[in-house]
Amino acid sequence: MDTIGLIPSFGGLLYTVAAFVIALLIIVAIHEFGHYIVGRWSGIHAEVFSLGFGPVIWSRVDKRGTRWQIAALPFGGFVKFLGDANAASGKDEGALHSMAEGERRRSMHGAPLWARAATVAAGPAFNFMLSILVFAAIIGWRGTASDPLTIAQILPVPVEQGLQVGDEVLAISGIEMPKIEEFGSVVDQLPGDAVLEYTVRRGDAVLMVPGPHPYPPIISALTPGSAAMDIDLRVGDVIESVDGVAVPTFAGLREIVGASDGKPLLLKVWRDNEVMDFTLAPRRMDIPDADGGFETRWLIGITGGMVFVPQTESPGILKAIGYGAEQTYFIIKSSISGLTHVISGAISSCNIRGPIGIAQTSGEIASQGLTSFIWFIAVLSTAVGLLNLFPVPVLDGGHLVFHAYEAVFRKPPSDAALRVLMSIGMALLLTLMGFALWNDLTC
């Protein structure tokens, strides 16, 4: 057996698992901290705050009497409040009956309805807050393109290049530059040639210089689990031709791939002044559209980008947070739409992925850089927050339904009903997890 040959694969597996565990622990920590801190503010005492399950490998008790611990199985976490029988917040009837009235108020089950509901809702709310803040921080760090369009960096491409850093772009192929937010409308009007004529202001002079199409077939990001990722295409690669047909623009590449019907394609790829051949087969993928629906297309799993990086400006805190909120809302809307489309059979059930698929995605995203990995954590945090709001007993959403019932009927559901509903909820959750795991192994 070639033991040495297994080392790269084993290293890749460790990298994938490590990325998944780090992402999961961050998201779980934020989720459970939401429960903990709002419970504390509401007068509910937390007995245990745990990251992970199983045997405890580290713990300490703080001055409030809460035990903070790290357990051996890093695939979740929980907050156990006073009066809870377990991590799922089941009642400890014996403990509750033996409590004095003041002590009972400090338990999850003896606290006022508003305190219990706020504590339960805080977990998903903190997940959404994490996502908004991460998206806002990234856009704030990157900045937004500023007017007038001025070149801050030029990416290497294998075509004639006359542009320089600091050039202010006045026109491309005779089409004058509008405000930066309207740049897309100009791109749609440009010829589909690899080299175009730019009118630029350089210092005090106005010059006509050749430059690449603003959107050449350059890879700016890779989709995890895609055909492009499988054959080791990389960010910065430029696809020169497909099956011998030159592709001067990303739009042209997209058309060829979309019309491929899944047949293998031969790509000539320029990388670091070398041309390499790759063969890959596009895959059918379901993509969210702007109207909240989905469209199914043949894709190879790459994202394009501009050939030059424009100068940027800080968007400001409020604008950045607004962008973060919009991005989080888009993920929520797309996730709900995707689930309803899967249930109706409009798109493939393979869009529901389990722990193996998420772990693989974590590793592949982490390999594209720290910023991409942090962005992925924010996306996953939104998904975890949304999942926990589903009205399924055992999940936070199920508990909120019970609280809503109590608010309407002035009494909580009976203990017998709660036990039955919790059992049903656990069965549903395990079924969903099993289905997702089956997809990981078969899709």
C-alpha positions in Angstrom: 0.0 0.0 0.0 1.3 3.5 -0.9 1.2 5.1 2.5 3.2 8.2 1.3 0.6 8.8 -1.5 -2.1 9.1 1.1 -0.5 12.1 2.8 -1.9 14.8 0.5 -5.4 13.4 0.7 -5.2 13.0 4.5 -3.9 16.5 4.8 -6.8 17.8 2.6 -9.2 15.9 4.8 -7.8 17.4 8.0 -8.0 20.9 6.4 -11.6 20.3 5.4 -12.6 19.1 8.9 -10.7 21.9 10.6 -12.4 24.5 8.5 -15.8 23.0 9.1 -15.3 22.8 12.9 -14.0 26.4 13.1 -16.9 27.7 11.1 -19.4 25.6 13.2 -18.0 26.6 16.6 -18.1 30.3 15.7 -21.7 30.1 14.6 -22.7 27.9 17.6 -20.9 30.1 20.0 -22.7 33.2 18.7 -26.1 31.4 18.7 -25.8 30.1 22.2 -24.4 33.4 23.5 -27.5 35.0 22.3 -29.6 32.7 24.4 -27.3 33.2 27.4 -27.0 37.0 27.4 -30.6 37.7 26.7 -31.6 35.1 29.3 -29.3 36.8 31.8 -30.7 40.2 31.0 -34.2 38.8 31.5 -33.3 37.3 34.9 -33.0 33.7 33.8 -29.9 31.9 35.3 -27.7 29.8 33.0 -26.2 26.8 34.8 -24.1 25.6 31.9 -22.8 27.1 28.6 -21.2 24.4 26.5 -19.4 24.4 23.2 -19.6 20.8 22.0 -21.2 17.7 23.5 -20.0 14.6 25.3 -17.0 14.4 27.7 -15.9 17.8 29.1 -12.3 18.6 28.3 -12.2 22.1 30.0 -14.5 24.0 32.3 -14.7 26.8 34.8 -17.4 28.4 36.9 -17.8 32.2 36.8 -18.9 34.5 39.6 -22.5 34.2 38.6 -22.4 30.4 39.0 -22.5 29.5 35.3 -20.2 26.7 34.2 -18.4 27.5 30.9 -17.2 24.3 29.2 -15.7 22.9 26.1 -16.7 19.3 25.3 -15.0 16.7 23.1 -17.5 16.6 20.2 -17.3 20.0 18.6 -20.5 19.7 16.5 -22.9 22.0 18.4 -23.5 23.4 21.8 -26.1 24.4 24.3 -27.1 26.6 27.2 -28.7 24.7 30.1 -30.8 27.1 32.2 -32.0 26.7 35.8 -34.9 24.2 35.9 -33.9 22.5 32.6 -33.7 18.7 32.6 -31.4 18.6 29.6 -29.8 20.6 26.8 -33.2 20.6 24.9 -34.8 22.7 27.7 -37.0 19.9 29.0 -38.5 20.5 32.4 -36.8 19.2 35.5 -40.1 18.7 37.4 -38.4 17.7 40.7 -36.1 20.7 40.8 -38.9 23.1 39.9 -41.3 21.9 42.6 -38.6 22.2 45.2 -37.7 25.8 44.3 -38.9 28.8 46.3 -40.9 31.4 44.3 -38.0 33.8 43.9 -35.7 31.0 42.8 -38.3 29.7 40.4 -38.4 33.1 38.7 -34.8 32.6 37.8 -35.5 29.4 35.9 -36.4 29.1 32.3 -39.8 27.5 33.1 -40.7 29.9 35.9 -39.8 33.1 34.2 -42.5 35.4 32.6 -43.5 34.6 29.0 -41.8 37.6 27.6 -38.5 36.6 29.1 -38.7 33.0 27.9 -39.7 34.1 24.3 -36.9 36.7 24.2 -34.3 34.2 25.4 -35.4 31.6 22.8 -35.6 34.1 19.9 -32.2 35.6 20.8 -30.2 32.6 19.4 -31.4 33.0 15.7 -31.4 36.8 16.1 -27.7 36.8 17.1 -26.9 34.5 14.1 -28.5 37.1 11.8 -26.7 39.9 13.6 -23.4 38.1 13.1 -24.1 37.8 9.4 -25.1 41.5 9.0 -22.0 42.7 10.8 -19.6 40.4 8.9 -21.1 41.4 5.5 -20.9 45.1 6.6 -17.3 44.8 7.8 -16.2 43.2 4.6 -17.8 45.8 2.4 -16.5 48.5 4.7 -12.9 47.0 4.4 -13.1 46.5 0.7 -14.9 49.8 0.0 -17.2 50.7 -2.9 -16.1 51.9 -6.3 -15.9 55.7 -6.4 -16.7 58.2 -9.1 -15.1 58.9 -11.5 -14.0 55.4 -12.5 -10.2 55.4 -11.8 -8.0 52.4 -12.1 -6.3 51.2 -8.8 -5.0 47.9 -10.0 -4.8 46.0 -13.3 -5.0 42.2 -13.3 -2.7 40.3 -15.7 -4.3 39.0 -18.9 -2.8 37.8 -22.1 -3.9 40.7 -24.3 -2.5 44.1 -25.4 -2.4 46.4 -22.4 -2.0 50.2 -22.5 -3.8 51.1 -19.3 -2.0 52.3 -16.2 -2.8 52.5 -12.5 -4.2 56.0 -11.9 -5.9 56.3 -15.3 -9.4 57.9 -15.1 -11.6 56.1 -17.6 -13.5 58.6 -19.7 -14.9 56.3 -22.4 -14.6 52.7 -23.8 -15.0 52.2 -27.5 -16.4 55.7 -27.8 -19.1 55.1 -25.1 -18.8 57.7 -22.3 -18.6 56.5 -18.8 -21.7 57.2 -16.6 -21.7 57.1 -12.8 -20.2 54.0 -11.4 -23.5 52.4 -10.4 -24.6 52.5 -14.1 -21.4 50.9 -15.4 -23.1 47.7 -16.2 -25.3 49.3 -18.8 -22.2 50.4 -20.6 -20.6 46.9 -20.5 -23.7 45.5 -22.2 -23.2 47.9 -25.2 -19.5 47.1 -25.7 -18.2 45.1 -28.6 -17.3 41.5 -27.7 -13.6 41.9 -28.6 -10.6 41.0 -26.5 -9.0 44.5 -26.9 -11.0 47.7 -26.9 -10.0 51.4 -27.2 -10.0 53.3 -23.9 -10.1 57.1 -23.6 -8.4 58.0 -20.3 -7.2 61.0 -18.4 -3.6 60.5 -17.4 -2.3 63.5 -15.4 -3.2 66.5 -17.5 -3.4 64.6 -20.8 -6.3 62.8 -22.4 -5.1 59.7 -24.3 -6.5 56.9 -26.4 -5.0 53.6 -25.4 -5.7 49.9 -26.0 -6.9 47.8 -23.1 -8.7 44.5 -22.4 -12.4 44.1 -22.3 -13.6 45.1 -18.8 -15.0 41.7 -18.2 -12.7 39.1 -19.8 -13.0 35.4 -19.1 -10.9 35.7 -15.9 -11.8 33.7 -12.8 -12.4 35.8 -9.7 -14.0 33.0 -7.6 -14.7 29.3 -7.7 -17.9 27.6 -6.6 -17.3 24.8 -4.0 -18.0 21.3 -5.4 -18.0 22.5 -9.0 -16.4 21.1 -12.1 -13.9 23.9 -12.1 -12.9 23.2 -8.5 -12.5 19.5 -9.3 -9.9 20.0 -12.0 -7.9 22.6 -10.0 -8.7 25.8 -12.0 -7.6 28.8 -9.9 -8.5 32.3 -9.2 -6.7 34.5 -11.7 -6.8 32.0 -14.5 -7.9 33.3 -17.9 -9.8 31.0 -20.2 -8.6 31.8 -23.7 -10.7 29.3 -25.7 -13.3 26.5 -25.4 -13.1 23.6 -27.9 -10.9 25.7 -30.1 -13.3 28.7 -30.1 -11.8 31.9 -28.7 -13.7 33.5 -25.8 -12.6 37.1 -25.4 -15.3 38.0 -22.8 -16.9 36.3 -19.8 -20.3 36.7 -21.4 -19.1 34.7 -24.4 -17.8 32.0 -22.2 -21.1 31.8 -20.3 -23.0 31.4 -23.6 -20.8 28.5 -24.7 -21.1 26.7 -21.4 -24.8 27.3 -21.2 -25.3 25.7 -24.6 -23.1 22.7 -23.9 -25.8 20.4 -22.7 -23.3 19.0 -20.3 -20.9 17.6 -22.8 -17.1 17.7 -21.9 -15.3 20.9 -22.9 -11.7 21.4 -23.7 -10.4 24.7 -22.2 -7.2 26.5 -23.0 -6.2 28.4 -19.8 -3.6 31.1 -19.4 -1.9 31.0 -16.0 1.3 32.9 -15.2 2.3 33.3 -18.8 1.7 29.6 -19.6 -1.1 28.0 -21.5 -2.5 24.8 -20.2 -5.3 22.4 -21.3 -8.1 21.3 -19.1 -11.2 19.2 -19.8 -14.4 19.4 -17.7 -18.1 18.7 -18.1 -20.5 21.4 -17.1 -23.1 20.5 -14.4 -26.8 21.3 -14.1 -27.2 23.7 -11.2 -30.2 25.6 -9.8 -29.5 29.3 -9.4 -31.7 31.8 -7.6 -33.0 34.6 -9.8 -33.9 38.2 -9.0 -37.6 37.4 -8.7 -37.2 34.9 -5.9 -37.4 31.8 -8.1 -34.8 29.5 -9.6 -33.4 28.8 -13.0 -31.5 25.7 -14.0 -28.4 26.2 -16.1 -25.3 24.4 -17.2 -22.4 25.8 -15.2 -18.7 25.0 -14.7 -18.6 26.9 -11.3 -16.6 30.0 -11.9 -17.4 33.7 -11.2 -16.0 36.4 -13.4 -14.8 39.9 -12.5 -13.4 43.1 -13.8 -10.0 43.2 -15.3 -9.1 46.2 -13.3 -9.8 47.1 -9.7 -11.3 50.6 -9.4 -10.4 53.1 -6.7 -12.8 52.8 -3.8 -14.2 54.9 -1.0 -15.5 53.9 2.4 -19.3 53.4 2.2 -19.9 54.7 5.8 -21.2 52.6 8.7 -24.9 53.0 8.0 -24.5 52.2 4.3 -22.4 49.2 5.1 -24.8 47.8 7.7 -27.6 48.4 5.2 -25.7 46.3 2.6 -25.2 43.6 5.3 -28.9 43.5 6.1 -29.7 43.3 2.3 -27.3 40.4 1.9 -28.7 38.6 4.9 -32.3 39.1 3.7 -31.3 37.8 0.2 -29.9 34.6 1.8 -33.0 34.1 3.9 -35.3 34.7 0.9 -33.3 32.4 -1.4 -33.2 29.6 1.2 -36.9 29.7 1.8 -37.5 29.8 -2.0 -35.1 26.9 -2.5 -36.8 24.8 0.1 -40.3 25.4 -1.3 -39.0 24.6 -4.8 -37.4 21.4 -3.6 -40.7 20.4 -1.8 -42.7 21.1 -5.0 -40.2 19.2 -7.2 -39.3 22.3 -9.2 -35.6 21.9 -8.5 -33.5 18.9 -7.5 -33.6 17.7 -3.9 -29.8 17.5 -4.1 -29.8 21.2 -3.2 -30.3 20.1 0.4 -26.9 19.3 1.7 -25.8 17.7 5.0 -22.7 17.8 7.2 -20.4 16.2 4.7 -21.4 18.6 2.0 -21.1 21.6 4.3 -17.7 20.4 5.5 -16.4 20.0 2.0 -17.7 23.4 1.1 -16.0 24.8 4.2 -12.6 23.4 3.2 -12.9 24.6 -0.4 -14.0 28.1 0.6 -11.2 28.3 3.1 -8.7 27.4 0.4 -9.7 30.6 -1.5 -8.6 32.9 1.3 -9.5 34.2 4.7 -12.0 36.8 3.4 -13.9 34.1 1.5 -14.0 31.9 4.5 -15.3 34.7 6.8 -17.9 35.5 4.2 -18.9 31.8 4.1 -19.3 31.8 8.0 -21.7 34.7 7.6 -23.7 32.8 5.0 -23.8 29.7 7.1 -24.8 31.7 10.2 -27.8 33.0 8.4 -28.8 29.5 7.3 -28.4 28.2 10.9 -30.5 31.1 12.3 -33.2 30.4 9.7 -33.2 26.7 10.3 -33.6 27.2 14.0 -36.7 29.4 13.4 -38.5 26.6 11.6 -41.7 25.7 13.7 -40.5 22.3 14.6 -40.5 21.2 18.2 -36.9 20.8 19.6 -35.8 23.8 17.5 -36.1 27.4 18.7 -39.0 28.0 16.3 -41.0 25.2 17.9 -40.5 26.7 21.3 -41.7 30.1 20.0 -44.8 28.4 18.7 -45.4 27.0 22.2 -44.9 30.4 23.6 -47.4 31.9 21.1 -49.9 29.2 22.1 -49.4 30.2 25.8 -49.9 33.9 24.9 -53.2 33.2 23.1 -54.7 30.6 25.5 -53.2 32.0 28.7 -51.7 28.6 29.6 -48.8 26.5 28.2 -49.4 23.2 26.3 -49.8 20.3 28.7 -46.6 18.4 29.6 -48.0 15.3 27.9 -48.6 17.2 24.7 -45.2 18.7 24.9 -43.5 15.3 25.3 -45.4 14.0 22.2 -44.7 17.1 20.1 -41.0 17.1 21.1 -40.7 13.4 20.1 -42.3 14.2 16.7 -40.0 17.2 16.3 -37.0 15.1 17.0 -38.1 12.4 14.5 -38.6 15.1 11.9 -35.2 16.6 12.6 -33.5 13.3 12.4 -35.3 12.5 9.2 -34.2 15.7 7.6 -30.6 15.1 8.8 -30.7 11.6 7.4 -32.0 12.9 4.0 -29.3 15.5 3.9 -26.6 13.0 4.7 -28.0 10.7 2.0 -27.7 13.6 -0.5 -24.1 14.1 0.6 -23.3 10.5 -0.3 -25.3 10.1 -3.5 -25.7 13.5 -5.3 
